[in-house]
């Protein structure tokens, strides 16, 4: 269900915010970051707006930016149906949209908790699916996300604690393609404190205030635990740690991109077939570190999640032994919903059923 109208029947009507007022509150580094986005002229853009400080202030700046640049702007709001107070958030987002004179669309979703990925991951999956549906209805090409410097630093911490590899330590990219859409994060160098300051100024001028989601600080959620337990100590002991970790994320992204280029060149030399299979003997000629690198890259190109280090080591060991023992031996290692197989000197993937190659 998509809602496109203001949902509060008894609230006082807002007076639209003029461009002059927008310029008064939105002349910050955020506007400069938006102006540097790689967009074509007069694009159709949406802001993913939850109603919180981060996305609301991105929406505020994007409104001025879109007017100055000639872009068509929409607000996308996703109602996850997980909290009773979420109805109020819908109203707040639509109130902001009316205030800024921007079309607003709300998509209600069902969060699927049956896949075992946890609440945060399941909600994120539902959210991106909703963005794709809304974009199809509105002709949106780009979606702006409100992740900021503090979010990026927290993500690096979480990835580190989970044992992520180099690509994982790159945390959130400034631009990513997903479901035919381009998602952009223009605030990754903007501290949340800057957004809060603008929100306070905006509230004084308009009486509109952002919503507050208490789950962002709840200890049972992983990110909430980081914010409640670790961040206060880091703030007290290491001033500016967010920028250090954000810089580390950027360096990790650059290094991961370089390694992907190396892996792509290696994979191209492995007699890669149209069905995605490659030649084991050619793979065996690579140095051990590049064998692992190209295997990870090959799995990623097939749209698969990265294996654990133990699973990867098992694959590497079996592939190396197969070559030593001859091509008459076969291999099948389960990875998620597929088998990593080797037969007659070719490495390929099969669904777990063993019926269909991918």
N, C-alpha and C positions, 0 to 999 in steps of 0.2 A: 504494500500500500504506500502510495506517495502522497504526502500532504504538501500543498503549495500555498496555503493561506495561513494568515495569522490565526492562532488557535485560542486566544484568550478573549472571552466574550465581554468580561466586565472591566478590563483594564482601561485606563485612560489612553486615548490615541496619542501616538508620538508625532512630533513634527520632524520631518525628514532633516537629516544632517546635511548642511551645505558643504560644498567643496572647500569653502574658506575655513570652516571649522575643522574639516578633515585635514587640511594642510597645517592647521595649528597644532594638532595632536599627533599627526602621522609623519612629520618630517624627522625621521630617525634613520638609523643605519638599516632598518628593515626595508624602508622604501628603496634605498640604494641597492640592497640585495635583490629585491624584486626586479629592479630595472636591469639587472645583469643576467636574468634568466634567459636561457636559449629558446625563446619563443619567436614564432613568425608573427608578422603584422596581423592585428585584429584576430587573435586567436579566441577560441571559446574555452574559458577556464572556470574551474570550480575550486572553492575552498572547502575542505573537509572541516566542518565546524561542529564541535561538540557542545559549545557554549562556555567552555572553560577559558581561563585567562589566555592560554597559549593560542588556541585556534581563533578565539574571538578577536584578539589583537592582530593576528595575521589577517583575518577577514577585514578588519578596519583599514589596515594599510593597503590590502589588495584592492579595496574599493577605490581609494584615491589613485592607486597605480593604474587600475583598469580604466578609469576616467581619463587619466593623462595619456595613456598609451593607445586607447581606442579598442581595448579588448572587451569582449562580452563576458560578464561575470555571473556566476551562480554560487549559492551556498548549498552544500550537501550535508544533511544531518542524518545520522543513523540511530534509530531507537532500538536498543538491544533487548528491551523487555525484561531486564534483569533486576530493576529497582523501581519501586513505586514512584519515587521522586523524579524518575526520568520523564514523566509527562510534563513536569515543570520545566525541565531542560528543553524540551521541544518548544514550549511556549517562549522561553527566553531567546532561543535562537531565531525563531520567527519574528519576535519583537525587534531583535537587532537588525534582521534583514529588512523589516519595514522601515526602521529608523534610517538605514543606509540606502534604501530604495534599490535593493538587490533581490532578484528572485530566489526563493528558498524552497528546497525540496527535502522532505523527510521520508526515509524508507524504514519501515519496521521489519525486523528480521527475527528469525529463530536461531538461537545459538546452539549448535550441535555439540553436545558433550559426550557423544557415544564413541568418538574416535580416540579417546584417551590422551589428547594433547593438552588438557588442562583448560581452565576457564579463560585465561588471558589469550592463549593461542586460538582457541575456538572463537572467541569474540572477534579477534583480529581477522580471522578467515571470513566470518560473516560480514564484517565491515567492508572488506575489499570487494566481496561479491556484490554488496549493495552499491558501492561506488560504480562498479561496472554497469549495473542495471540502470542507475540514475544517469550515467553518461550516455547510455544508448538512447534514453528518452530526451535528453537535452542537447545532444551533439557536442558535449564537452570532450576536449582533446587532452587537456592537462588538469591534474588535480594537485592543489597545493596542500601540503601537510604541515602541521604546526610544531613538529619536533624541533627543539631548540638545543642550545649548547649543553645545558644541564642534562637533558635527555640523552644526548650523545655520550656524555661522560659516564652516565649511569649504565648505558648499554655496554660500553667497553668493560666496565667493572663486572657486569653480569656475564658477559662472554668469557672473561678471564676466569671467573669462578667456575664456569661450566666446562672449562678446558677447551675452548674453541681454538681452532687453528688460525692461520694467518688471515684467511679470507673472513673468518668470523670476527676477528679482532678489528677488522675494518668498520665494524658496527654499521650504522645507517649511512647509505649513500645519498648524496645530494640529488641524484636523479636515478630513477629505476623504471624499467618497462614492466608492466604487469597487465595481463588481460586486455591488451590492445590500447592501454592508456599509459601516459607518461606521468609518473608521480614525482613531484618536486618538493624538496625541503629547503626553502630559502632561509630558515632561521637557525641553521646548525652552528653559526658563529655568534648567535645572539643570546646573551644570558637571560634567564627567566626574570631576573630582577628588573631588567629593562622593560619587559612586557608588563610586569606588575605596575611599574611607574606610569606607563601610558594608560593602563586600565583605570588607575586611580584618577588621572586627569580627565579621562573620558567620562567616568562616572560623575564627576563634579559638574561637567558641562551638560550631561544628558539624563542623569539619574539611572542609566542602564548599568547593571553590574553583572559580571560573569558568574556562572554557576560554579559550585564546588562539589566534586565527586569524592566522597569520603573513602572510597576504595583505593584511591591513589596513595593513601597513607596507611592502609590496613596491613598489618603485619603478616596475615596469612597469604597475601600475594607477594610474589618474589620481589617485584620492583618496589612495592610498598615497604617491604622489610629493609631493602637497601636504603631507601629514603629516611626511614625512621631510625635505623641502627647505625649505618655506616656514614651517611652523608654529614650529619652534625659533627662527628669526630673529625672527618676530613676537612670540613670547613674551618674547624677550630685550629687544626694542626698544620694544614697545608693550604694556605690561601692560593687561589688560582688553579687548583688541581684539575678543574673541569677543562680549562684550555689545554693543559698538558695532555690529558687523555684524549681530547678531541684531535690534537695534533698527532698523537700516536695512531688514532683511527685513520686519519688521512694518509699517513705514511704507510700504514698497513694496506690500505686500498691501492696505493700506487705500486707497492711491491707485489701484491696479489695480481694486479693487472699485468705486470711484467712476467710473472711466473705463468700466467694463463697464456701469454703470447708464446713463451717457450714450449709449454705443453701442447699448444695447438700446432706448432711447427713439428714437434716430435710425433704427434698423432697422425699428421698428414704423411709421415714417412713410414707408417706401419701397414701399408697396403689396405687402407680403410675402404671398406665396401659400402655399397648403398644401404645395406641392412644394418649398418653400424658396427659390424664385426671388424676385428683387426687381426693381423698376423702375429702369432706368438713368437716365431723365430726372430722377426724384426724387433719386437718389443724386448726380447732377451739381450739384444745388442746394446741397449741403453745402459747407462750407469744406474746402479740401484736407486739413487735418489730420484733420478728422472723416470725410472720405472714407476715409482710410487706417485710421482707428480702427474704423469700422463694417465695413470689409472684413475686417480681422483677426477681429473679433468674430463675423462671419457664418461665416467658415471654422471658427472654434473651435466654434461651435454645431453645425456639421455633423460634429464629431468629428475634424477634420483637424489635423495638426501645423501650427505656424506656418511660413510660407514664409520663406526668407532675405530679407534686405533687398533684394537685387538682384531676386529673383523678385517680391516685392511691388511694387517700383518698376515693373517691366515690366507687371504687371497694371494698376496705376494708370494708367500712360501709355496703354495700349491702350484702357482703358475711357473715358478722357477724350477720346481721339481719335475713338473710335467715335461718341460723342455729337456731336462737331463735324462728322463726315462723314455722319451720317445713319444711320437704323436699317436700311438695306439692306445694310450691311456686317456681317460676322460675325466673331467672335473665338473662339479656342481657345488657352488657355495651360495647359500640363501642370503639375500640382502633385501629386507623389506618384502615387497610383493613380487620380486623377481629372483631368478637364479642367475648368477654369474657362471657361465659355462665355457668349457673349452673342449673342442672335438676336432680331430683331424687338423690340428695346428691353427684353428681359428677360435678367437675369444669372442663371445657373443652373449646376449641376454635373452632369457625366456621368462614368460610369466610363471608364477609358482605352479600353475596347473601343468606347465610343460608343453602346452599345446600351441601357444602363439609367440612368435618372436616379436621383440619391440626394437 
